[in-house]
Amino acid sequence: MKDLDAPVVIITGAGRGIGRCLANGLSAAGMRLVLMDLDEETLHSTASGCRSAAGNDRVVAVPGDITSENDAAAVVAAGLKAFGAIHALVNNAGIGRFWIRPDFLRNPIRFWEITPAQWRRFIEIDATGFFVMTSAVVPLLMKQNVGRIVTVTTSLDTMIGAGNVGYGGAKAAVEATMSTLADDLRGTKVTANVLVPGGPVDTPAFANDGSIPRSAFIQPDVMVPPLRWLLSSASDGVSGRRFIARKWDPLLSDSVAAEQAGSPVAWSQLGVQSQLPEPTGH
C-alpha cells in the first residue's frame, strides 16, 4: 500500500452520535469501513445507510465490546477478510457523563458523588477500551509501515474542570497515551493524532434540558473534514497533533486549515517539566 487515498478504516462507536456522522462522512468520501459498536441495532442501522451511499461491498459491521481483546481481534480479522487490509483506526467509542446523570450540564456531577464502580467504568471503557483497540491494530500498521490512529478525546477544560471527575480523567489518560504512541511511532509511516469537537456536540449524549440553547451546540459533521484529511495521504508525516474540529475552516486549503486548527497533542508545548539524567553507556 503506497498511499491512503482509499483506506480501510475501523470506526468504533459507529452506531450513533459522532460515530454515525463519521461513518456517513467517510463512506461518502469513498473509504471502506469496518464499523464496530456494542449496540447491534444502531450499528446495523448505520451500516445500512453507509451501504446505500457507498455500496454493499464497502462496509462491514461487527458488533463488539472495545474492552474485549477477543472482540478487537475479531474486528481486525473481519476487516482483513473483507478488504485484505486495515489502514486506520478511529477510536471514537466511549461513555460520557450522561449515563450517570442526563442533566449533568445543569446539575454537575461532583467528585464525592462518583462511586468507585462508576470511576472504574469510565476508566475501563474510555481508557482501557481505547488501549485494547489500538493494541490490536498498531502491530499490523507497523508491519505494513503505513497507517493512521485517530482518537477522539475532549477539551482540556472538560478534562480538568469541575463536574468532570471520571470522564475527564479517563480522556486525559487517553490523550497522554496518544502522545506517547506518537513518540514511539516516530521514524515510521504510522501516525497518531487526536481529534476533538471543541465543545458540546448536538448528539443524544447531551440532554436537551435547556441548560444550553440547542442552537449553540456544535454539529457533529464538523468532525468529518479534518478526519478525512487525517486519514488521507495528504497528511503524511503529520503526527503527535491534536485538532479542534470547530476551528477547521473548510473554505481554506487543508494545510492552512490544519495549521489553524492544530496544536501539539497533550499540550506538550508547555515544555519539559522534569530534568532527566543522561543515560550512561555500557
ROLUMZA-324781 format. One record per residue (C-alpha): residue number from 0; residue in one letter; x negated, y negated, z. Coordinates in steps of 0.02 Angstrom, whole numbers, plus 50000, padded with zeros to 5 digits. Example, Ala and Ser with C-alpha at 12.3 -4.5 7.8 and 13.67 -1.06 7.14 Angstrom:
% residues 2
[0, 'a', [49385, 50225, 50390]]
[1, 's', [49316, 50053, 50357]]
***
This chain:
% residues 282
[0, 'm', [50000, 50000, 50000]]
[1, 'k', [49912, 49843, 49940]]
[2, 'd', [50043, 49716, 49992]]
[3, 'l', [50203, 49693, 50090]]
[4, 'd', [50317, 49622, 49957]]
[5, 'a', [50447, 49761, 49981]]
[6, 'p', [50407, 49830, 50153]]
[7, 'v', [50492, 49966, 50254]]
[8, 'v', [50545, 49883, 50416]]
[9, 'i', [50608, 49957, 50579]]
[10, 'i', [50728, 49841, 50671]]
[11, 't', [50778, 49884, 50849]]
[12, 'g', [50940, 49821, 50925]]
[13, 'a', [51011, 49808, 50749]]
[14, 'g', [51192, 49838, 50797]]
[15, 'r', [51244, 49664, 50845]]
[16, 'g', [51192, 49485, 50878]]
[17, 'i', [51021, 49432, 50818]]
[18, 'g', [50978, 49609, 50764]]
[19, 'r', [51125, 49620, 50645]]
[20, 'c', [51085, 49449, 50573]]
[21, 'l', [50904, 49501, 50544]]
[22, 'a', [50958, 49663, 50460]]
[23, 'n', [51076, 49570, 50344]]
[24, 'g', [50943, 49442, 50301]]
[25, 'l', [50806, 49568, 50266]]
[26, 's', [50917, 49682, 50163]]
[27, 'a', [50966, 49532, 50057]]
[28, 'a', [50779, 49499, 50031]]
[29, 'g', [50755, 49674, 49958]]
[30, 'm', [50669, 49753, 50107]]
[31, 'r', [50700, 49935, 50152]]
[32, 'l', [50767, 49955, 50327]]
[33, 'v', [50764, 50082, 50467]]
[34, 'l', [50895, 50021, 50590]]
[35, 'm', [50898, 50075, 50771]]
[36, 'd', [51023, 50044, 50911]]
[37, 'l', [51091, 50137, 51060]]
[38, 'd', [51270, 50094, 51012]]
[39, 'e', [51311, 50207, 50865]]
[40, 'e', [51471, 50117, 50816]]
[41, 't', [51392, 49945, 50796]]
[42, 'l', [51236, 50021, 50718]]
[43, 'h', [51333, 50108, 50580]]
[44, 's', [51436, 49951, 50552]]
[45, 't', [51277, 49850, 50523]]
[46, 'a', [51205, 49987, 50411]]
[47, 's', [51363, 49992, 50307]]
[48, 'g', [51355, 49807, 50275]]
[49, 'c', [51171, 49815, 50227]]
[50, 'r', [51202, 49962, 50110]]
[51, 's', [51339, 49865, 50023]]
[52, 'a', [51217, 49723, 49993]]
[53, 'a', [51058, 49819, 49954]]
[54, 'g', [51108, 49996, 49903]]
[55, 'n', [51137, 50160, 49994]]
[56, 'd', [50959, 50219, 49968]]
[57, 'r', [50879, 50068, 50053]]
[58, 'v', [50949, 50082, 50229]]
[59, 'v', [50930, 50218, 50361]]
[60, 'a', [51021, 50210, 50529]]
[61, 'v', [50951, 50306, 50677]]
[62, 'p', [51041, 50296, 50845]]
[63, 'g', [50916, 50294, 50987]]
[64, 'd', [50852, 50226, 51151]]
[65, 'i', [50698, 50116, 51138]]
[66, 't', [50636, 50178, 51307]]
[67, 's', [50631, 50358, 51245]]
[68, 'e', [50468, 50417, 51167]]
[69, 'n', [50563, 50555, 51077]]
[70, 'd', [50687, 50431, 51003]]
[71, 'a', [50546, 50315, 50950]]
[72, 'a', [50458, 50458, 50861]]
[73, 'a', [50623, 50509, 50779]]
[74, 'v', [50647, 50334, 50707]]
[75, 'v', [50472, 50333, 50635]]
[76, 'a', [50498, 50507, 50563]]
[77, 'a', [50664, 50456, 50484]]
[78, 'g', [50582, 50308, 50400]]
[79, 'l', [50440, 50413, 50333]]
[80, 'k', [50561, 50544, 50269]]
[81, 'a', [50672, 50418, 50182]]
[82, 'f', [50542, 50297, 50114]]
[83, 'g', [50371, 50379, 50131]]
[84, 'a', [50301, 50236, 50234]]
[85, 'i', [50327, 50116, 50379]]
[86, 'h', [50256, 49941, 50359]]
[87, 'a', [50331, 49840, 50500]]
[88, 'l', [50419, 49845, 50667]]
[89, 'v', [50536, 49708, 50728]]
[90, 'n', [50556, 49726, 50917]]
[91, 'n', [50724, 49644, 50943]]
[92, 'a', [50817, 49761, 51063]]
[93, 'g', [50837, 49713, 51244]]
[94, 'i', [50958, 49661, 51378]]
[95, 'g', [50991, 49487, 51444]]
[96, 'r', [51071, 49413, 51597]]
[97, 'f', [51246, 49437, 51526]]
[98, 'w', [51253, 49618, 51584]]
[99, 'i', [51241, 49559, 51765]]
[100, 'r', [51348, 49403, 51755]]
[101, 'p', [51433, 49344, 51595]]
[102, 'd', [51441, 49163, 51656]]
[103, 'f', [51257, 49156, 51703]]
[104, 'l', [51236, 48986, 51620]]
[105, 'r', [51368, 48908, 51731]]
[106, 'n', [51330, 49019, 51881]]
[107, 'p', [51142, 49059, 51879]]
[108, 'i', [51081, 49224, 51950]]
[109, 'r', [50963, 49185, 52094]]
[110, 'f', [50812, 49286, 52148]]
[111, 'w', [50897, 49353, 52305]]
[112, 'e', [51046, 49414, 52205]]
[113, 'i', [50949, 49536, 52095]]
[114, 't', [50941, 49714, 52160]]
[115, 'p', [50786, 49824, 52139]]
[116, 'a', [50888, 49932, 52019]]
[117, 'q', [50930, 49781, 51911]]
[118, 'w', [50750, 49723, 51913]]
[119, 'r', [50692, 49896, 51857]]
[120, 'r', [50819, 49899, 51717]]
[121, 'f', [50756, 49733, 51647]]
[122, 'i', [50577, 49796, 51651]]
[123, 'e', [50621, 49967, 51582]]
[124, 'i', [50721, 49906, 51433]]
[125, 'd', [50645, 49737, 51390]]
[126, 'a', [50462, 49775, 51428]]
[127, 't', [50438, 49964, 51427]]
[128, 'g', [50555, 49986, 51279]]
[129, 'f', [50451, 49863, 51179]]
[130, 'f', [50292, 49958, 51228]]
[131, 'v', [50364, 50128, 51182]]
[132, 'm', [50420, 50073, 51009]]
[133, 't', [50260, 49979, 50972]]
[134, 's', [50153, 50125, 51029]]
[135, 'a', [50248, 50238, 50909]]
[136, 'v', [50213, 50126, 50760]]
[137, 'v', [50041, 50047, 50784]]
[138, 'p', [49936, 50204, 50751]]
[139, 'l', [50022, 50227, 50583]]
[140, 'l', [49995, 50045, 50534]]
[141, 'm', [49813, 50054, 50585]]
[142, 'k', [49785, 50212, 50485]]
[143, 'q', [49851, 50130, 50326]]
[144, 'n', [49767, 49964, 50378]]
[145, 'v', [49917, 49857, 50335]]
[146, 'g', [50070, 49812, 50436]]
[147, 'r', [50165, 49694, 50546]]
[148, 'i', [50226, 49692, 50725]]
[149, 'v', [50350, 49552, 50758]]
[150, 't', [50427, 49540, 50931]]
[151, 'v', [50571, 49431, 50990]]
[152, 't', [50537, 49358, 51162]]
[153, 't', [50608, 49197, 51236]]
[154, 's', [50561, 49018, 51275]]
[155, 'l', [50435, 48980, 51413]]
[156, 'd', [50562, 48886, 51517]]
[157, 't', [50676, 49038, 51512]]
[158, 'm', [50534, 49149, 51571]]
[159, 'i', [50490, 49044, 51722]]
[160, 'g', [50642, 48939, 51764]]
[161, 'a', [50773, 48958, 51899]]
[162, 'g', [50906, 49090, 51868]]
[163, 'n', [50796, 49196, 51755]]
[164, 'v', [50722, 49325, 51876]]
[165, 'g', [50705, 49497, 51798]]
[166, 'y', [50742, 49445, 51620]]
[167, 'g', [50613, 49306, 51615]]
[168, 'g', [50478, 49411, 51697]]
[169, 'a', [50506, 49556, 51576]]
[170, 'k', [50496, 49442, 51424]]
[171, 'a', [50339, 49359, 51493]]
[172, 'a', [50260, 49531, 51510]]
[173, 'v', [50305, 49569, 51329]]
[174, 'e', [50229, 49408, 51264]]
[175, 'a', [50069, 49432, 51363]]
[176, 't', [50055, 49608, 51292]]
[177, 'm', [50081, 49542, 51116]]
[178, 's', [49933, 49426, 51143]]
[179, 't', [49828, 49574, 51198]]
[180, 'l', [49888, 49676, 51049]]
[181, 'a', [49842, 49538, 50927]]
[182, 'd', [49666, 49529, 51001]]
[183, 'd', [49646, 49718, 50995]]
[184, 'l', [49700, 49720, 50812]]
[185, 'r', [49575, 49587, 50762]]
[186, 'g', [49473, 49647, 50615]]
[187, 't', [49617, 49749, 50544]]
[188, 'k', [49753, 49701, 50421]]
[189, 'v', [49887, 49736, 50551]]
[190, 't', [49959, 49579, 50630]]
[191, 'a', [50056, 49546, 50790]]
[192, 'n', [50164, 49391, 50810]]
[193, 'v', [50308, 49329, 50917]]
[194, 'l', [50468, 49250, 50853]]
[195, 'v', [50591, 49158, 50967]]
[196, 'p', [50752, 49065, 50927]]
[197, 'g', [50707, 48912, 51032]]
[198, 'g', [50863, 48905, 51140]]
[199, 'p', [51031, 48990, 51173]]
[200, 'v', [51096, 49081, 51019]]
[201, 'd', [51276, 49095, 50963]]
[202, 't', [51297, 49281, 50997]]
[203, 'p', [51402, 49385, 51119]]
[204, 'a', [51254, 49380, 51241]]
[205, 'f', [51313, 49206, 51290]]
[206, 'a', [51489, 49190, 51356]]
[207, 'n', [51600, 49057, 51281]]
[208, 'd', [51636, 48986, 51454]]
[209, 'g', [51621, 48801, 51416]]
[210, 's', [51455, 48779, 51507]]
[211, 'i', [51375, 48731, 51341]]
[212, 'p', [51478, 48672, 51191]]
[213, 'r', [51476, 48813, 51063]]
[214, 's', [51425, 48689, 50929]]
[215, 'a', [51261, 48661, 51024]]
[216, 'f', [51207, 48843, 51012]]
[217, 'i', [51076, 48896, 50886]]
[218, 'q', [51143, 49002, 50744]]
[219, 'p', [51055, 49172, 50734]]
[220, 'd', [51020, 49156, 50548]]
[221, 'v', [50881, 49029, 50586]]
[222, 'm', [50776, 49181, 50630]]
[223, 'v', [50782, 49252, 50454]]
[224, 'p', [50669, 49134, 50353]]
[225, 'p', [50519, 49143, 50470]]
[226, 'l', [50541, 49331, 50489]]
[227, 'r', [50545, 49358, 50301]]
[228, 'w', [50382, 49262, 50287]]
[229, 'l', [50300, 49355, 50431]]
[230, 'l', [50343, 49522, 50351]]
[231, 's', [50278, 49474, 50179]]
[232, 's', [50104, 49473, 50105]]
[233, 'a', [50112, 49282, 50110]]
[234, 's', [50073, 49291, 50297]]
[235, 'd', [49917, 49398, 50277]]
[236, 'g', [49792, 49357, 50414]]
[237, 'v', [49918, 49267, 50525]]
[238, 's', [49913, 49350, 50696]]
[239, 'g', [49924, 49303, 50878]]
[240, 'r', [50052, 49166, 50845]]
[241, 'r', [50225, 49127, 50912]]
[242, 'f', [50352, 49044, 50800]]
[243, 'i', [50504, 48945, 50857]]
[244, 'a', [50640, 48978, 50728]]
[245, 'r', [50734, 48818, 50772]]
[246, 'k', [50582, 48719, 50715]]
[247, 'w', [50562, 48812, 50550]]
[248, 'd', [50615, 48695, 50409]]
[249, 'p', [50671, 48798, 50258]]
[250, 'l', [50655, 48644, 50148]]
[251, 'l', [50467, 48645, 50171]]
[252, 's', [50343, 48767, 50096]]
[253, 'd', [50319, 48921, 50204]]
[254, 's', [50142, 48873, 50250]]
[255, 'v', [50194, 48699, 50308]]
[256, 'a', [50348, 48767, 50398]]
[257, 'a', [50240, 48895, 50487]]
[258, 'e', [50118, 48762, 50544]]
[259, 'q', [50261, 48655, 50608]]
[260, 'a', [50349, 48797, 50699]]
[261, 'g', [50198, 48894, 50761]]
[262, 's', [50081, 48893, 50911]]
[263, 'p', [49966, 49020, 50994]]
[264, 'v', [50052, 49171, 51068]]
[265, 'a', [50071, 49173, 51257]]
[266, 'w', [50010, 48992, 51269]]
[267, 's', [49827, 49038, 51252]]
[268, 'q', [49800, 48856, 51202]]
[269, 'l', [49794, 48822, 51389]]
[270, 'g', [49615, 48883, 51382]]
[271, 'v', [49508, 49006, 51477]]
[272, 'q', [49563, 49018, 51658]]
[273, 's', [49426, 49128, 51728]]
[274, 'q', [49238, 49145, 51719]]
[275, 'l', [49183, 49319, 51670]]
[276, 'p', [49006, 49385, 51691]]
[277, 'e', [48910, 49429, 51534]]
[278, 'p', [48904, 49617, 51500]]
[279, 't', [48735, 49697, 51525]]
[280, 'g', [48655, 49815, 51400]]
[281, 'h', [48600, 49992, 51436]]
***
